[in-house]
Amino acid sequence: MRIAPYFAYARKCFLGRSAYRFDHLMSILSTCMQFFIFWGIYRALYGANSEIDGITFSMVTTNFILSMGLGAVFCPDDYFLPNKIWDGSIATELLRPISFKGRMIAENLGNAAFDLLFRFLPVLVIALLTVGVSAPASPVMLLLFLFSAFLGYGVLWTISFAVQMTSFWLINIWSLLTIKNVFVNVLSGSMIPLWFMPEWMNGILNFTPFSSIYFTPVQIYLGQLSYGEIAFKCGVQVLWIAGIYLIGNFLWKKGQQKLVVQGG
């Protein structure tokens, strides 16, 4: 498979995002405001305490900046396929001599690269200069964090991919995407650190892909997992990527057989 066409699509998305500078600045401001709002809430909850149930306020702050920063980067286009089905352009897209799914990944990675450089890093610098962020447990843990974060992106992308495939049967998947986003935001540890979840809920979350998106990388960054646990958690991430992708790919094949495009 030739990589050059997909690299070109990723580059096009990266450069296209740079044209909307005001939107880019507003995105940085929005992410910063979200972080400081949550930081203020938990600062008030902690009060004069620096630690509650073994969870330090520094750990909470680090969880927020990493989760929200990664959330700013992990933004797959949930309407990539639905929009093309709605306007009928999917018929043309399927005739292109490249993989449609490969193009989806390429364009999403182009957007992710832009958000990493121009959304996550600026917000990280602002957080470092204002409230502070814990350093990684070790250089090795930092590398393992980056690897796990990449796998976390894969988990989130495959979830989005599988949900998008339902647009072959549903006229509007807005409600499904809203439910998906709520589950991701709440159960991934992005809004509420999973340390504060009841034990029974954490037991349930271990059987879902959501904690693998953000919380697993954060745990690795903070050095809360042994090397054996890291290997297990990363293996779980890989299994979720493979399993959800197989479901989405099954729906993709069935959807193409059902697809009818009218007009001319």
N, C-alpha and C positions, 0 to 999 in steps of 0.2 A: 504494500500500500504506500503510495506516495504521500509524504508529509507536507511537501511544499504548499499545496492548495489550502490545507487546514491552517498552516502557519500564516498564510496570506489573510484568511478570514479572521484569525485571532488578531493580527496586526491591524486590520481594518477597524475592528471594534475598539482596539486600544486607541488608535488615532482619532476615531470618531468621537470618543468620549472627551478628548481634549478640546474639542470645539465648543463645548458647553461649559465655559469657565464659571459662570455665575451659579449654575446648577451644582457644579463641583464644590464651590465654596459653601453653598447652603447645605450640602451633604455633610461636610466636615463640621459645620456649626451644629447641625442636627445631632450628629453622633456625639459631639462634645456635651451638648445640653443633656442628652439622654444619660450619658455617663455621670455627669455632675448631679443630676436629679437623684439617681439611684445611690450615688455616693452620699448625698445629704441625708437620704432616708435612713441608710444603714448607719451613718455617723450618729444620727439621733437615737436609733435603736440601741447602739452600743453604749452611748453616753460616755461616762468616764472609764468604762471598761475597755481594755485592749484585747480581751479574749473572752469568748463565750463558748462553753462546751468544747474547748480545745481548738476552736476556729478563731484565729486572730483577725483583727480588722484589716491588717495588711493582706492577708490571704483573700479576704472578701474583695478588697480593692483590686488586687491583681486578677481575680476571677472576672470581675466586671470589665476591666480594660481589655483583657485578652479575649473574652467571649464577645463583647460588643465590637471590638476591633475585627475579630475574625468574622463576626456577623456582617460587618460592612463589606468584607471581601467575599464572603460566601453568599453571593446573590445571584443564583441561577435565574435565567429568564423563564419564569413560569408560564409565560404566554407565547413562547417561541413557536410551538406547534399549533396551539389553538388559534392564533391569529392567522396562520397560513391556511388552516381549514376553513375559517370563517370567510376569508376573502377569495378562496379558491386557488391561491397560488401554490398550494401543496402539490397540485398536479404537475406544475412546472418543476418544482423542487425535486420531485421523485425521478424526473428525467435527467437530472444532472449526473455527470459521470463520477460523482463522489458520494460518499456515505452521508446521508442526511443526519444520522446520529453523530457521526464524526464532526460534521459542521456545527451541530448543537454544542458539542463539547468544546470545540475550538473557539467559538464565539464567546462562550461562557468563560473560558480561561483567559481570553483577551480582556474581558471586563474585569475579571478577578485580578489580573496583573495590574490594571490601572488603579483599581480600588486599593490594592495593597500599597502601591507607591504613593498615591495621592489622597487616600482617606485614612487608612490604618496607621501609617507611619506618622503623619502629622498629629493625629489624635494621641498616639503613644508618646510623642515628644511633649505635647501639652500636659499629659498626665504625669510624666516624669518630672516636669518642672513645677507642678502644682501640688499634687497629693502624694506622688511617689508610687512606685511599683516595685514589688519584690524582684530581686534578681533570680535568674534560674538557679536551680539547685546545683548544677554543674554544667560545664560545656557539653558533656555527653548528653545530659538531660535536655539541653537546649536543642541539640540535633534530633533527639528522639521526639521532642515536642513538635518540631517542624515536620517530621515524617508523619506523626500521628495526626497533625492538623491537615496535612494533605489527604490522608485517608478520611478524615472527618468531612472534608469537602466532597470526597467521593460518595460518602453516605448521603449527604444532603442532596447532591446532584441526582443520584439514582432515585431518591424519593420524589424529587420534582419531575424527573423523567417518567416515572411510573404513573404519577397523577396526571401529567399532561396526556398520556396515552388514552385516558378515558374520554378525551374530547372527541374521539371518533364516534362515540355513542351519545354523548351529552351535548346539548346545544351550548350550554354555558357551564364552565367548571369553576366559576368564581367562588361558589360556596365550598367546594372541595379544597380549593387552594387556601381559603380563609381558615378552614379547620386544620389543614396541614401546617400553616404558619403559626397558629395558636399552639398546637402540640409542640412544634419545634421551639418556639420562644419560651414556653413554660417548662417543658420537660427536658430540655437540653442543658439546663443550668445557666442559660444566658441571662434571664431575668431574675430568677431565684436560684442561688447556689444550691446544688443538690445536697450539700452538707446539712441544710436546714430542713430537708424533706423528712417525713416520718420514715422509720426503718422499713415498714411494710411497703411504702410506696417505692423506696429505693430498690427493694426486692423485685417489685414489678418492673421498674425501669430497666433492670438488668436484662430483661427479656424483650426490650424494645431497642430500636436503633438510635433513639434520640440522645441518650447520654453519650453515645460514641461520637457525636458531632463536635461538641465543644468541651464537655466536662472531662473526657479522657485526656485530651491534650493538656488541659489546665493541670490536672493531677500529675501528669508527667513533668510539666514545667516546674511545679512546686516540690517535686521529689517525694511525692506521697506514695509512689508505687515502686516496688522492687523490680529488678530486671525481668524476673519470671512473670510478674503481674503485667508488666508492660508488654511482653511478648504475647501474653494471653489476650490483653485488651486490644492490641493491634490486630491479632488474629480474628477477634470478634468483629472488628471494623471491616476487615477484608471479607468475612463471611456475609455481613450485611450488604456490602457493595455487590457481591456476586449474586446473592439471593434476590435482592430487590431489582437488580438489573435483569435477571432472568424473567421476573414477573413482568417488568416493563417491556422487555423484548417480545414476550408472548403476546401482550396486548398490541404491540406495534405490528406484528405480523397479522393478527386477526383484524386489526383496524384497517390495514391496507386492503384486505379482501372485502371489507364492508364499505369502503370509501366510495362515494358518488359525488362528483363535482359537476354542477350544472352551470350553464352559461357558455359564452363563446364570444 
